[in-house]
Amino acid sequence: MPAELTTVVLDSADPAALAAFYAKALGWEVTYTDEDTVQLGGGPVGLGFQRVAGYRGPAWPDAAKHAHLDLKVGDLGAAVAEFVALGATKPDFQPGGGDWTVLQDPEGHLFCLAEG
């Protein structure tokens, strides 16, 4: 029997703050919280954040391989502005020829926004 993916978990220095960013950005709700873990629900797969002592976000661009999230939005320009207003940053390096925009969350995790 195949397994079912239920949650993607991101390492974090401050799980509560990072969860608050994504809850606002995605319109999701906190479904679980303790001292070191926060989980959000509201999509087809949950999104979790776990405290890691000394956590440092990835560099970008970076030759090392990292996971990232792809998010579909209705209006790319408006979504980029909204995510930046919530605390995301837009790196100078933007591959993709304008088909998507790479952003970093407040702790440096990469995610891409694309119209869809």
The first five atom37 places (N, CA, C, CB, O) and aatype in JSON, in Angstrom:
{
  "aatype": [12, 14, 0, 6, 10, 16, 16, 19, 19, 10, 3, 15, 0, 3, 14, 0, 0, 10, 0, 0, 13, 18, 0, 11, 0, 10, 7, 17, 6, 19, 16, 18, 16, 3, 6, 3, 16, 19, 5, 10, 7, 7, 7, 14, 19, 7, 10, 7, 13, 5, 1, 19, 0, 7, 18, 1, 7, 14, 0, 17, 14, 3, 0, 0, 11, 8, 0, 8, 10, 3, 10, 11, 19, 7, 3, 10, 7, 0, 0, 19, 0, 6, 13, 19, 0, 10, 7, 0, 16, 11, 14, 3, 13, 5, 14, 7, 7, 7, 3, 17, 16, 19, 10, 5, 3, 14, 6, 7, 8, 10, 13, 4, 10, 0, 6, 7],
  "atom_mask": [
    [1, 1, 1, 1, 1],
    [1, 1, 1, 1, 1],
    [1, 1, 1, 1, 1],
    [1, 1, 1, 1, 1],
    [1, 1, 1, 1, 1],
    [1, 1, 1, 1, 1],
    [1, 1, 1, 1, 1],
    [1, 1, 1, 1, 1],
    [1, 1, 1, 1, 1],
    [1, 1, 1, 1, 1],
    [1, 1, 1, 1, 1],
    [1, 1, 1, 1, 1],
    [1, 1, 1, 1, 1],
    [1, 1, 1, 1, 1],
    [1, 1, 1, 1, 1],
    [1, 1, 1, 1, 1],
    [1, 1, 1, 1, 1],
    [1, 1, 1, 1, 1],
    [1, 1, 1, 1, 1],
    [1, 1, 1, 1, 1],
    [1, 1, 1, 1, 1],
    [1, 1, 1, 1, 1],
    [1, 1, 1, 1, 1],
    [1, 1, 1, 1, 1],
    [1, 1, 1, 1, 1],
    [1, 1, 1, 1, 1],
    [1, 1, 1, 0, 1],
    [1, 1, 1, 1, 1],
    [1, 1, 1, 1, 1],
    [1, 1, 1, 1, 1],
    [1, 1, 1, 1, 1],
    [1, 1, 1, 1, 1],
    [1, 1, 1, 1, 1],
    [1, 1, 1, 1, 1],
    [1, 1, 1, 1, 1],
    [1, 1, 1, 1, 1],
    [1, 1, 1, 1, 1],
    [1, 1, 1, 1, 1],
    [1, 1, 1, 1, 1],
    [1, 1, 1, 1, 1],
    [1, 1, 1, 0, 1],
    [1, 1, 1, 0, 1],
    [1, 1, 1, 0, 1],
    [1, 1, 1, 1, 1],
    [1, 1, 1, 1, 1],
    [1, 1, 1, 0, 1],
    [1, 1, 1, 1, 1],
    [1, 1, 1, 0, 1],
    [1, 1, 1, 1, 1],
    [1, 1, 1, 1, 1],
    [1, 1, 1, 1, 1],
    [1, 1, 1, 1, 1],
    [1, 1, 1, 1, 1],
    [1, 1, 1, 0, 1],
    [1, 1, 1, 1, 1],
    [1, 1, 1, 1, 1],
    [1, 1, 1, 0, 1],
    [1, 1, 1, 1, 1],
    [1, 1, 1, 1, 1],
    [1, 1, 1, 1, 1],
    [1, 1, 1, 1, 1],
    [1, 1, 1, 1, 1],
    [1, 1, 1, 1, 1],
    [1, 1, 1, 1, 1],
    [1, 1, 1, 1, 1],
    [1, 1, 1, 1, 1],
    [1, 1, 1, 1, 1],
    [1, 1, 1, 1, 1],
    [1, 1, 1, 1, 1],
    [1, 1, 1, 1, 1],
    [1, 1, 1, 1, 1],
    [1, 1, 1, 1, 1],
    [1, 1, 1, 1, 1],
    [1, 1, 1, 0, 1],
    [1, 1, 1, 1, 1],
    [1, 1, 1, 1, 1],
    [1, 1, 1, 0, 1],
    [1, 1, 1, 1, 1],
    [1, 1, 1, 1, 1],
    [1, 1, 1, 1, 1],
    [1, 1, 1, 1, 1],
    [1, 1, 1, 1, 1],
    [1, 1, 1, 1, 1],
    [1, 1, 1, 1, 1],
    [1, 1, 1, 1, 1],
    [1, 1, 1, 1, 1],
    [1, 1, 1, 0, 1],
    [1, 1, 1, 1, 1],
    [1, 1, 1, 1, 1],
    [1, 1, 1, 1, 1],
    [1, 1, 1, 1, 1],
    [1, 1, 1, 1, 1],
    [1, 1, 1, 1, 1],
    [1, 1, 1, 1, 1],
    [1, 1, 1, 1, 1],
    [1, 1, 1, 0, 1],
    [1, 1, 1, 0, 1],
    [1, 1, 1, 0, 1],
    [1, 1, 1, 1, 1],
    [1, 1, 1, 1, 1],
    [1, 1, 1, 1, 1],
    [1, 1, 1, 1, 1],
    [1, 1, 1, 1, 1],
    [1, 1, 1, 1, 1],
    [1, 1, 1, 1, 1],
    [1, 1, 1, 1, 1],
    [1, 1, 1, 1, 1],
    [1, 1, 1, 0, 1],
    [1, 1, 1, 1, 1],
    [1, 1, 1, 1, 1],
    [1, 1, 1, 1, 1],
    [1, 1, 1, 1, 1],
    [1, 1, 1, 1, 1],
    [1, 1, 1, 1, 1],
    [1, 1, 1, 1, 1],
    [1, 1, 1, 0, 1]
  ],
  "atom_positions": [
    [[0.85, -1.17, 0.0], [0.0, 0.0, 0.0], [0.9, 1.24, 0.0], [-0.97, -0.01, 1.23], [1.86, 1.29, 0.77]],
    [[0.62, 2.24, -0.84], [1.46, 3.44, -0.86], [1.23, 4.29, 0.4], [1.16, 4.27, -2.12], [0.16, 4.27, 1.0]],
    [[2.28, 5.03, 0.77], [2.18, 5.95, 1.89], [1.5, 7.24, 1.44], [3.57, 6.25, 2.49], [1.46, 7.54, 0.25]],
    [[0.97, 7.97, 2.39], [0.31, 9.25, 2.11], [1.11, 10.37, 2.76], [-1.16, 9.25, 2.62], [1.37, 10.32, 3.96]],
    [[1.48, 11.37, 1.99], [2.18, 12.54, 2.52], [1.18, 13.39, 3.29], [2.86, 13.36, 1.37], [0.16, 13.8, 2.74]],
    [[1.47, 13.66, 4.56], [0.54, 14.43, 5.38], [1.05, 15.81, 5.73], [0.25, 13.68, 6.64], [0.25, 16.75, 5.85]],
    [[2.38, 15.97, 5.91], [2.93, 17.24, 6.37], [4.34, 17.43, 5.83], [2.92, 17.31, 7.9], [5.12, 16.49, 5.77]],
    [[4.65, 18.66, 5.45], [6.02, 19.06, 5.15], [6.48, 19.89, 6.34], [6.12, 19.87, 3.78], [5.8, 20.84, 6.73]],
    [[7.62, 19.54, 6.92], [8.12, 20.21, 8.12], [9.4, 20.97, 7.79], [8.37, 19.2, 9.27], [10.32, 20.42, 7.19]],
    [[9.43, 22.25, 8.18], [10.61, 23.09, 7.97], [11.32, 23.3, 9.3], [10.22, 24.44, 7.34], [10.69, 23.58, 10.32]],
    [[12.64, 23.18, 9.29], [13.43, 23.52, 10.46], [13.35, 25.03, 10.67], [14.92, 23.06, 10.31], [13.17, 25.79, 9.72]],
    [[13.47, 25.46, 11.93], [13.22, 26.86, 12.24], [13.91, 27.26, 13.53], [11.73, 27.13, 12.33], [14.07, 26.45, 14.44]],
    [[14.31, 28.52, 13.61], [14.82, 29.08, 14.86], [13.66, 29.47, 15.77], [15.73, 30.3, 14.59], [13.75, 29.36, 16.99]],
    [[12.55, 29.93, 15.17], [11.38, 30.39, 15.93], [10.12, 29.86, 15.25], [11.35, 31.96, 16.03], [9.52, 30.55, 14.42]],
    [[9.7, 28.64, 15.59], [8.55, 28.03, 14.91], [7.27, 28.86, 14.97], [8.29, 26.69, 15.49], [6.53, 28.92, 13.99]],
    [[7.0, 29.49, 16.1], [5.76, 30.26, 16.23], [5.76, 31.45, 15.28], [5.57, 30.74, 17.68], [4.75, 31.71, 14.62]],
    [[6.86, 32.17, 15.19], [6.92, 33.33, 14.3], [6.84, 32.91, 12.85], [8.22, 34.12, 14.55], [6.15, 33.55, 12.06]],
    [[7.53, 31.85, 12.48], [7.5, 31.4, 11.09], [6.11, 30.87, 10.73], [8.56, 30.33, 10.85], [5.63, 31.11, 9.63]],
    [[5.48, 30.15, 11.65], [4.12, 29.67, 11.42], [3.16, 30.85, 11.24], [3.65, 28.77, 12.58], [2.26, 30.79, 10.41]],
    [[3.35, 31.92, 12.01], [2.48, 33.09, 11.87], [2.62, 33.71, 10.48], [2.82, 34.13, 12.96], [1.63, 34.13, 9.89]],
    [[3.84, 33.77, 9.96], [4.07, 34.28, 8.61], [3.27, 33.46, 7.59], [5.59, 34.26, 8.26], [2.52, 34.02, 6.79]],
    [[3.45, 32.13, 7.62], [2.78, 31.28, 6.65], [1.26, 31.23, 6.87], [3.35, 29.87, 6.72], [0.51, 31.13, 5.9]],
    [[0.8, 31.31, 8.11], [-0.64, 31.34, 8.36], [-1.27, 32.56, 7.69], [-0.92, 31.35, 9.87], [-2.33, 32.45, 7.07]],
    [[-0.63, 33.72, 7.81], [-1.14, 34.93, 7.16], [-1.03, 34.82, 5.65], [-0.39, 36.17, 7.66], [-1.96, 35.17, 4.92]],
    [[0.12, 34.34, 5.17], [0.37, 34.28, 3.72], [-0.56, 33.3, 3.02], [1.81, 33.9, 3.46], [-1.0, 33.55, 1.9]],
    [[-0.86, 32.19, 3.68], [-1.67, 31.13, 3.05], [-3.13, 31.14, 3.48], [-1.08, 29.8, 3.37], [-3.97, 30.49, 2.86]],
    [[-3.43, 31.89, 4.55], [-4.8, 31.88, 5.08], [-5.12, 30.59, 5.81], [0.0, 0.0, 0.0], [-6.29, 30.18, 5.86]],
    [[-4.11, 29.93, 6.38], [-4.29, 28.65, 7.07], [-4.39, 28.88, 8.57], [-3.13, 27.69, 6.76], [-4.12, 29.98, 9.06]],
    [[-4.78, 27.83, 9.29], [-4.96, 27.88, 10.74], [-3.92, 27.02, 11.45], [-6.37, 27.41, 11.12], [-3.47, 26.01, 10.92]],
    [[-3.54, 27.44, 12.65], [-2.68, 26.62, 13.5], [-3.52, 25.43, 13.99], [-2.1, 27.44, 14.71], [-4.6, 25.61, 14.54]],
    [[-3.0, 24.22, 13.8], [-3.71, 23.02, 14.22], [-3.05, 22.34, 15.41], [-3.81, 22.04, 13.07], [-3.66, 21.51, 16.08]],
    [[-1.79, 22.69, 15.67], [-1.06, 22.11, 16.81], [0.08, 23.05, 17.16], [-0.54, 20.67, 16.49], [0.71, 23.64, 16.28]],
    [[0.33, 23.17, 18.47], [1.47, 23.96, 18.9], [1.98, 23.44, 20.24], [1.09, 25.45, 19.01], [1.21, 23.06, 21.12]],
    [[3.29, 23.45, 20.39], [3.94, 23.23, 21.68], [5.19, 24.1, 21.68], [4.28, 21.7, 21.93], [5.36, 24.94, 20.79]],
    [[6.08, 23.92, 22.64], [7.27, 24.77, 22.76], [8.15, 24.74, 21.53], [8.07, 24.34, 23.94], [8.76, 25.76, 21.18]],
    [[8.22, 23.62, 20.87], [9.19, 23.44, 19.79], [8.57, 23.15, 18.43], [10.12, 22.35, 20.13], [9.3, 22.98, 17.45]],
    [[7.26, 23.09, 18.34], [6.61, 22.68, 17.1], [5.31, 23.46, 16.9], [6.32, 21.17, 17.1], [4.56, 23.69, 17.84]],
    [[5.07, 23.87, 15.66], [3.78, 24.45, 15.28], [3.39, 23.82, 13.95], [3.85, 26.03, 15.18], [4.22, 23.68, 13.06]],
    [[2.12, 23.45, 13.82], [1.63, 22.88, 12.57], [0.44, 23.69, 12.08], [1.23, 21.4, 12.76], [-0.4, 24.15, 12.86]],
    [[0.39, 23.86, 10.75], [-0.71, 24.56, 10.1], [-1.51, 23.59, 9.26], [-0.19, 25.73, 9.24], [-0.95, 22.64, 8.7]],
    [[-2.79, 23.81, 9.17], [-3.66, 23.05, 8.29], [-4.51, 23.99, 7.48], [0.0, 0.0, 0.0], [-4.75, 25.13, 7.87]],
    [[-4.97, 23.5, 6.36], [-5.82, 24.3, 5.5], [-5.63, 23.97, 4.04], [0.0, 0.0, 0.0], [-6.38, 24.44, 3.18]],
    [[-4.63, 23.17, 3.75], [-4.37, 22.77, 2.37], [-4.4, 21.27, 2.25], [0.0, 0.0, 0.0], [-4.76, 20.56, 3.19]],
    [[-4.02, 20.77, 1.09], [-4.04, 19.32, 0.89], [-2.99, 18.58, 1.72], [-3.83, 19.01, -0.58], [-3.13, 17.39, 1.98]],
    [[-1.94, 19.3, 2.14], [-0.87, 18.75, 2.97], [-0.59, 19.79, 4.05], [0.44, 18.42, 2.13], [-0.58, 20.98, 3.77]],
    [[-0.36, 19.34, 5.29], [-0.05, 20.27, 6.37], [1.35, 20.85, 6.22], [0.0, 0.0, 0.0], [2.18, 20.33, 5.48]],
    [[1.58, 21.94, 6.93], [2.89, 22.59, 6.94], [3.3, 22.75, 8.4], [2.86, 23.98, 6.18], [2.58, 23.38, 9.18]],
    [[4.45, 22.2, 8.75], [4.91, 22.24, 10.13], [6.24, 22.95, 10.26], [0.0, 0.0, 0.0], [6.98, 23.11, 9.29]],
    [[6.54, 23.38, 11.47], [7.77, 24.1, 11.78], [8.32, 23.54, 13.08], [7.54, 25.66, 11.88], [7.6, 23.47, 14.08]],
    [[9.59, 23.14, 13.07], [10.19, 22.58, 14.28], [11.45, 23.35, 14.64], [10.52, 21.08, 14.09], [12.24, 23.72, 13.78]],
    [[11.6, 23.6, 15.94], [12.75, 24.34, 16.43], [14.02, 23.51, 16.28], [12.55, 24.74, 17.91], [14.06, 22.33, 16.63]],
    [[15.06, 24.16, 15.73], [16.38, 23.56, 15.62], [17.37, 24.58, 16.18], [16.73, 23.17, 14.12], [17.49, 25.69, 15.66]],
    [[18.06, 24.2, 17.23], [19.03, 25.11, 17.85], [20.07, 25.52, 16.83], [19.71, 24.45, 19.08], [20.62, 24.68, 16.12]],
    [[20.35, 26.82, 16.74], [21.36, 27.33, 15.83], [20.95, 27.31, 14.37], [0.0, 0.0, 0.0], [21.81, 27.41, 13.5]],
    [[19.66, 27.19, 14.08], [19.21, 27.12, 12.69], [19.67, 28.34, 11.91], [17.68, 26.99, 12.63], [19.59, 29.47, 12.39]],
    [[20.16, 28.1, 10.68], [20.49, 29.17, 9.74], [19.83, 28.82, 8.41], [22.06, 29.33, 9.57], [19.92, 27.69, 7.94]],
    [[19.17, 29.78, 7.82], [18.51, 29.56, 6.54], [19.52, 29.37, 5.42], [0.0, 0.0, 0.0], [20.69, 29.73, 5.57]],
    [[19.07, 28.8, 4.31], [19.96, 28.56, 3.17], [20.38, 29.85, 2.5], [19.29, 27.64, 2.16], [19.67, 30.86, 2.57]],
    [[21.52, 29.82, 1.84], [21.95, 30.94, 1.01], [21.27, 30.8, -0.35], [23.53, 30.98, 0.87], [20.86, 29.71, -0.74]],
    [[21.16, 31.92, -1.07], [20.6, 31.87, -2.41], [21.26, 32.92, -3.26], [19.07, 32.08, -2.39], [21.34, 34.07, -2.83]],
    [[21.75, 32.6, -4.43], [21.83, 31.24, -4.97], [22.91, 30.44, -4.26], [22.1, 31.27, -6.49], [23.84, 31.01, -3.68]],
    [[22.79, 29.15, -4.32], [23.7, 28.25, -3.62], [23.78, 26.95, -4.4], [23.23, 27.99, -2.15], [22.75, 26.42, -4.82]],
    [[24.99, 26.45, -4.61], [25.17, 25.2, -5.36], [24.63, 23.99, -4.59], [26.65, 24.99, -5.67], [24.3, 22.97, -5.2]],
    [[24.53, 24.11, -3.26], [23.97, 23.01, -2.47], [22.48, 22.87, -2.79], [24.18, 23.24, -0.93], [21.81, 23.86, -3.09]],
    [[21.98, 21.68, -2.74], [20.57, 21.44, -3.05], [19.71, 21.67, -1.81], [20.37, 20.0, -3.59], [20.05, 21.23, -0.71]],
    [[18.61, 22.36, -2.0], [17.67, 22.64, -0.92], [16.26, 22.38, -1.42], [17.82, 24.1, -0.4], [16.0, 22.49, -2.62]],
    [[15.36, 22.05, -0.53], [13.95, 21.94, -0.88], [13.35, 23.35, -0.85], [13.2, 20.99, 0.1], [13.85, 24.23, -0.16]],
    [[12.29, 23.53, -1.61], [11.55, 24.79, -1.55], [10.09, 24.51, -1.83], [12.12, 25.83, -2.56], [9.73, 23.44, -2.32]],
    [[9.25, 25.48, -1.51], [7.81, 25.36, -1.74], [7.45, 26.1, -3.03], [7.01, 25.92, -0.54], [8.01, 27.16, -3.3]],
    [[6.54, 25.56, -3.81], [5.96, 26.25, -4.97], [4.53, 26.6, -4.63], [6.04, 25.37, -6.26], [3.74, 25.74, -4.24]],
    [[4.19, 27.88, -4.78], [2.85, 28.37, -4.45], [2.2, 28.98, -5.68], [2.9, 29.39, -3.29], [2.82, 29.79, -6.38]],
    [[0.97, 28.62, -5.94], [0.2, 29.14, -7.07], [-0.59, 30.35, -6.59], [-0.75, 28.05, -7.67], [-1.24, 30.3, -5.55]],
    [[-0.54, 31.45, -7.36], [-1.25, 32.68, -7.01], [-2.03, 33.18, -8.22], [-0.25, 33.76, -6.51], [-1.76, 32.78, -9.35]],
    [[-2.98, 34.05, -7.97], [-3.79, 34.6, -9.06], [-3.1, 35.72, -9.81], [0.0, 0.0, 0.0], [-3.18, 35.78, -11.03]],
    [[-2.42, 36.61, -9.1], [-1.74, 37.77, -9.69], [-0.34, 37.81, -9.1], [-2.53, 39.11, -9.41], [-0.16, 38.14, -7.93]],
    [[0.65, 37.49, -9.91], [2.03, 37.35, -9.42], [2.54, 38.65, -8.8], [2.95, 36.93, -10.56], [3.09, 38.62, -7.7]],
    [[2.38, 39.76, -9.47], [2.89, 41.04, -8.94], [2.26, 41.4, -7.61], [0.0, 0.0, 0.0], [2.96, 41.81, -6.68]],
    [[0.95, 41.26, -7.52], [0.25, 41.57, -6.27], [0.66, 40.62, -5.16], [-1.27, 41.52, -6.47], [0.84, 41.03, -4.01]],
    [[0.81, 39.33, -5.49], [1.2, 38.35, -4.48], [2.61, 38.62, -3.96], [1.11, 36.92, -5.05], [2.86, 38.53, -2.76]],
    [[3.53, 38.94, -4.85], [4.89, 39.27, -4.41], [4.85, 40.43, -3.44], [5.81, 39.61, -5.63], [5.48, 40.38, -2.38]],
    [[4.11, 41.48, -3.77], [4.01, 42.64, -2.88], [3.41, 42.26, -1.53], [3.15, 43.73, -3.55], [3.88, 42.73, -0.49]],
    [[2.38, 41.42, -1.54], [1.75, 41.0, -0.29], [2.7, 40.17, 0.58], [0.48, 40.2, -0.58], [2.79, 40.4, 1.79]],
    [[3.42, 39.22, -0.03], [4.35, 38.39, 0.73], [5.49, 39.23, 1.29], [4.9, 37.27, -0.17], [5.92, 39.01, 2.43]],
    [[5.99, 40.18, 0.52], [7.06, 41.05, 1.01], [6.54, 41.9, 2.17], [7.6, 41.96, -0.13], [7.26, 42.11, 3.15]],
    [[5.32, 42.39, 2.08], [4.74, 43.17, 3.18], [4.61, 42.33, 4.45], [3.37, 43.7, 2.77], [4.66, 42.88, 5.56]],
    [[4.44, 41.01, 4.31], [4.34, 40.12, 5.46], [5.7, 39.77, 6.06], [3.62, 38.85, 5.06], [5.77, 39.22, 7.16]],
    [[6.8, 40.08, 5.34], [8.13, 39.8, 5.87], [9.03, 38.98, 4.98], [0.0, 0.0, 0.0], [10.17, 38.71, 5.35]],
    [[8.55, 38.56, 3.81], [9.41, 37.83, 2.87], [10.39, 38.81, 2.22], [8.55, 37.11, 1.78], [10.17, 40.02, 2.24]],
    [[11.46, 38.28, 1.66], [12.39, 39.1, 0.9], [12.52, 38.53, -0.51], [13.78, 39.16, 1.6], [12.32, 37.34, -0.73]],
    [[12.85, 39.41, -1.45], [13.01, 39.01, -2.85], [14.49, 39.11, -3.19], [12.15, 39.91, -3.81], [15.03, 40.21, -3.3]],
    [[15.15, 37.95, -3.36], [16.57, 37.98, -3.72], [16.79, 38.59, -5.11], [17.15, 36.57, -3.68], [15.88, 38.6, -5.94]],
    [[17.99, 39.1, -5.34], [18.31, 39.67, -6.64], [18.31, 38.6, -7.73], [19.67, 40.35, -6.59], [17.84, 38.85, -8.84]],
    [[18.83, 37.4, -7.42], [18.91, 36.34, -8.42], [17.53, 35.74, -8.63], [19.91, 35.24, -7.99], [16.95, 35.16, -7.71]],
    [[17.0, 35.87, -9.84], [15.66, 35.41, -10.18], [15.71, 34.59, -11.47], [14.68, 36.61, -10.34], [15.62, 35.16, -12.56]],
    [[15.85, 33.27, -11.37], [15.82, 32.44, -12.57], [14.39, 32.33, -13.08], [16.41, 31.04, -12.29], [13.45, 32.75, -12.4]],
    [[14.21, 31.78, -14.25], [12.86, 31.49, -14.72], [12.32, 32.48, -15.73], [0.0, 0.0, 0.0], [11.21, 32.29, -16.23]],
    [[13.05, 33.52, -16.03], [12.6, 34.45, -17.06], [11.28, 35.13, -16.77], [0.0, 0.0, 0.0], [10.57, 35.5, -17.71]],
    [[10.93, 35.31, -15.51], [9.7, 36.0, -15.16], [8.48, 35.1, -15.04], [0.0, 0.0, 0.0], [7.4, 35.58, -14.73]],
    [[8.65, 33.79, -15.29], [7.52, 32.87, -15.14], [7.16, 32.63, -13.69], [7.85, 31.54, -15.8], [6.03, 32.26, -13.38]],
    [[8.1, 32.84, -12.79], [7.86, 32.72, -11.35], [8.81, 33.68, -10.64], [8.07, 31.25, -10.85], [9.75, 34.19, -11.24]],
    [[8.54, 33.9, -9.37], [9.39, 34.76, -8.54], [9.84, 33.96, -7.33], [8.64, 36.05, -8.1], [9.04, 33.32, -6.65]],
    [[11.15, 34.0, -7.07], [11.73, 33.35, -5.9], [11.68, 34.35, -4.74], [13.2, 32.86, -6.17], [12.1, 35.5, -4.89]],
    [[11.17, 33.9, -3.6], [11.18, 34.7, -2.38], [11.8, 33.87, -1.26], [9.74, 35.16, -1.99], [11.92, 32.65, -1.37]],
    [[12.18, 34.55, -0.19], [12.65, 33.88, 1.03], [11.76, 34.31, 2.17], [14.15, 34.21, 1.32], [11.45, 35.49, 2.32]],
    [[11.35, 33.32, 3.0], [10.54, 33.66, 4.17], [11.43, 34.34, 5.21], [9.87, 32.38, 4.77], [12.64, 34.47, 4.98]],
    [[10.88, 34.79, 6.32], [11.68, 35.53, 7.31], [12.89, 34.77, 7.87], [10.8, 35.92, 8.44], [13.79, 35.39, 8.43]],
    [[12.93, 33.44, 7.74], [14.09, 32.67, 8.2], [14.96, 32.18, 7.06], [13.64, 31.49, 9.04], [15.91, 31.44, 7.29]],
    [[14.64, 32.57, 5.83], [15.49, 32.24, 4.7], [15.06, 31.06, 3.86], [0.0, 0.0, 0.0], [15.7, 30.78, 2.84]],
    [[13.99, 30.34, 4.24], [13.51, 29.23, 3.41], [13.03, 29.79, 2.08], [12.37, 28.43, 4.13], [12.34, 30.81, 2.03]],
    [[13.39, 29.12, 1.01], [13.0, 29.56, -0.32], [11.61, 29.07, -0.68], [14.01, 29.08, -1.35], [11.21, 27.97, -0.31]],
    [[10.88, 29.9, -1.41], [9.64, 29.48, -2.03], [9.44, 30.27, -3.3], [8.43, 29.66, -1.07], [9.96, 31.38, -3.44]],
    [[8.69, 29.71, -4.23], [8.43, 30.35, -5.51], [6.95, 30.62, -5.65], [8.93, 29.47, -6.68], [6.11, 29.81, -5.26]],
    [[6.65, 31.78, -6.21], [5.28, 32.15, -6.54], [5.13, 32.13, -8.05], [4.91, 33.55, -5.96], [5.99, 32.64, -8.77]],
    [[4.06, 31.53, -8.54], [3.76, 31.48, -9.97], [2.27, 31.63, -10.17], [4.27, 30.17, -10.6], [1.47, 31.14, -9.38]],
    [[1.89, 32.32, -11.25], [0.47, 32.44, -11.56], [-0.05, 31.1, -12.04], [0.22, 33.54, -12.62], [0.64, 30.37, -12.74]],
    [[-1.28, 30.79, -11.65], [-1.84, 29.52, -12.09], [-3.33, 29.49, -11.97], [0.0, 0.0, 0.0], [-3.96, 28.48, -12.31]]
  ]
}
